[in-house]
């Protein structure tokens, strides 16, 4: 059996297969290119003063956090693929 989930437009969500079993993912979108938005990327586009106030951190700590952001939302992909013995060569 499978599962189905509805995500309203703009709702922050993610999908992850936590096992090494094959999973099938089917998506129906309302655009040919809906894009992707990560919360951290959008949050850290706010003015530094807003980030400092939200996190209760000084300017140096906020810059340290920004500098440590991963390049993309799937930073742990390699580890997961290796754990399951899958090829990590990109398909594109």
N, C-alpha and C positions, 0 to 999 in steps of 0.2 A: 504494500500500500504506500501511498505517498501523502504529501501534505500540500496545501495550497494556502497562500497568504496574500492578502490585498494590501498594497501600500498606497495610501492617498498621495497625490502629487505634492512634492515638497517635504514629505515626511522623512526624517533621517532614519536610515535603516541599513542593515548589512546582511549578507548571507555567507555562511561558512559551513563547509562539510567537515565535521569534526572526526570523521572516520576515514579509513582508507577504502571504503566501499565506493563503488561507482555511483555517482549522483547525476541526475538529469535536471537541468534548470531550464525552465521555459518562462520567457518574459513577454508581456504584451505592453507596449509603450504607446503614448499618444503623439510621438514624433519620431522621425527617422534618426535624429541625433539628439536625444534628451540630455546628453552630457553627464558629468559626474561632479559632485561637490563634496569635499570632505570638510567636516566640522572644524578641524584644527586649522586647515588652510584659510577658511573664511574667518574664524575667530581672530587669527593672528594678522589679518588685514585691517583690523580695527586700529585706531590711533593708539600708540603706546600708552598714553595716559589712561585710556579706557581699559586696556589689558592689565596695567598695573593695579588699577582700582578694583577690577573684577577678581584678580588673583591675590591681591594683598601683597604684591611683590614689588621690589624696586626695579629701576630701569635696567641695571646690570643683569639681574636674574631673568627678566623678561627677554632680554637679548640672548641670553644663554639658552633659554627655552626655544626661541625662534631658530637659533643656529642649530639646534639639535633635532629639528623636525625631519622626519623621513622624506625621501623624494616622492613617494607615492603612498596610496592607501594599502598596498599589499606588501609591506616590508617583510612580513613573516612567511611569504609565499615559498621562498627557497627552502626554508627549514621544513615546512609542511610537505612539499613535494619530495624532498630527500627522505623524510620519515616513511613515506608510502612507497619509496622506490620508483618514483616517476621521473621522467625526463624533464629537466628544467629549461630546455631550449625553447625560446619564445616561438609561438606558432605563426606570428605575423610575418 
